[in-house]
Amino acid sequence: MIEAAQTLGASEREIMRSVVIPAILPDLYRDMRILLGWAWTYLIVAEVVGASTGISWFINQQAKYRNFDKVFAAIFIIGLIGVVSDLLLARLGKRLFHWKYINEK
């Protein structure tokens, strides 16, 4: 694509703006979506280690008193938030970068 743009007489700035950046953005967005999942994981780990409030504290307190129904409900809510946010970001990515997903169904 870069060579085609050069053949058509595009300047370096036009190549960056019209070829390179649009080619990079979908993959960058996907990587950021993956990193969001890692961030959620580390957030939960950090809360478990040294928090006196928050959802991990709630889970630990309920587990201590053997209220496992509340423990599983809290874990389910954390998972549901993660799945829903990932699905919404995936849908947004398909709208923003529709040229990347033309051949997918």
C-alpha positions as CSV (number, residue, x, y, z in Angstrom):
1,M,0.0,0.0,0.0
2,I,2.9,2.3,0.8
3,E,4.5,1.7,-2.6
4,A,1.1,2.2,-4.3
5,A,0.7,5.6,-2.5
6,Q,4.3,6.6,-3.5
7,T,3.6,5.6,-7.1
8,L,0.5,7.8,-7.1
9,G,2.6,10.7,-5.8
10,A,1.7,10.9,-2.2
11,S,3.9,12.8,0.2
12,E,5.3,11.2,3.3
13,R,2.8,13.0,5.4
14,E,-0.1,11.8,3.2
15,I,1.2,8.2,3.4
16,M,1.3,8.4,7.2
17,R,-2.2,9.9,7.4
18,S,-3.9,7.8,4.7
19,V,-2.0,4.5,4.7
20,V,0.1,3.7,7.8
21,I,-2.2,5.0,10.6
22,P,-5.4,3.4,9.2
23,A,-3.5,0.1,8.9
24,I,-2.2,0.3,12.5
25,L,-5.3,1.5,14.4
26,P,-7.4,-1.8,14.2
27,D,-4.6,-3.9,15.7
28,L,-3.8,-1.2,18.3
29,Y,-7.4,-1.1,19.3
30,R,-7.5,-4.9,19.6
31,D,-4.4,-5.0,21.7
32,M,-5.8,-2.3,24.0
33,R,-8.9,-4.4,24.4
34,I,-6.8,-7.4,25.4
35,L,-4.8,-5.2,27.9
36,L,-8.1,-4.1,29.5
37,G,-8.7,-7.7,30.4
38,W,-5.2,-7.9,32.0
39,A,-5.9,-4.7,33.8
40,W,-9.1,-6.1,35.3
41,T,-7.1,-9.2,36.5
42,Y,-4.4,-7.1,38.2
43,L,-7.0,-4.8,39.7
44,I,-8.7,-7.8,41.4
45,V,-5.3,-9.2,42.5
46,A,-4.3,-5.8,44.0
47,E,-7.6,-5.6,45.9
48,V,-7.2,-9.0,47.3
49,V,-3.7,-8.3,48.6
50,G,-4.3,-5.1,50.5
51,A,-7.7,-3.6,50.4
52,S,-10.1,-2.9,53.3
53,T,-12.9,-2.0,51.0
54,G,-14.1,-3.0,47.5
55,I,-15.5,-6.1,45.9
56,S,-12.5,-8.3,46.8
57,W,-12.8,-7.3,50.4
58,F,-16.5,-8.1,50.2
59,I,-15.8,-11.5,48.7
60,N,-13.2,-12.3,51.5
61,Q,-15.6,-11.2,54.2
62,Q,-18.4,-13.3,52.8
63,A,-16.2,-16.3,52.4
64,K,-15.0,-15.9,56.0
65,Y,-18.6,-16.2,57.2
66,R,-19.4,-19.0,54.7
67,N,-21.9,-17.0,52.7
68,F,-20.8,-18.7,49.5
69,D,-24.0,-17.6,47.6
70,K,-22.8,-14.0,47.9
71,V,-19.3,-14.9,47.0
72,F,-20.4,-16.6,43.8
73,A,-22.7,-13.8,43.0
74,A,-19.9,-11.2,43.4
75,I,-17.5,-13.3,41.2
76,F,-20.3,-13.7,38.6
77,I,-20.8,-9.9,38.5
78,I,-17.1,-9.3,38.0
79,G,-17.1,-11.8,35.1
80,L,-20.3,-10.4,33.6
81,I,-18.8,-6.8,33.7
82,G,-15.7,-8.1,31.9
83,V,-17.6,-10.0,29.2
84,V,-20.1,-7.2,28.6
85,S,-17.4,-4.6,28.3
86,D,-15.4,-6.8,26.0
87,L,-18.4,-7.4,23.7
88,L,-19.3,-3.7,23.6
89,L,-15.7,-2.8,22.7
90,A,-15.6,-5.6,20.1
91,R,-18.8,-4.2,18.5
92,L,-17.4,-0.7,18.6
93,G,-14.2,-1.9,17.0
94,K,-16.1,-3.4,14.1
95,R,-17.9,-0.1,13.6
96,L,-14.8,2.0,13.8
97,F,-12.7,-0.2,11.7
98,H,-15.2,-1.7,9.3
99,W,-12.6,-2.1,6.5
100,K,-10.7,-4.6,8.6
101,Y,-13.8,-6.9,9.1
102,I,-15.2,-6.8,5.5
103,N,-14.6,-10.5,4.8
104,E,-15.7,-11.7,8.3
105,K,-19.3,-12.7,9.0
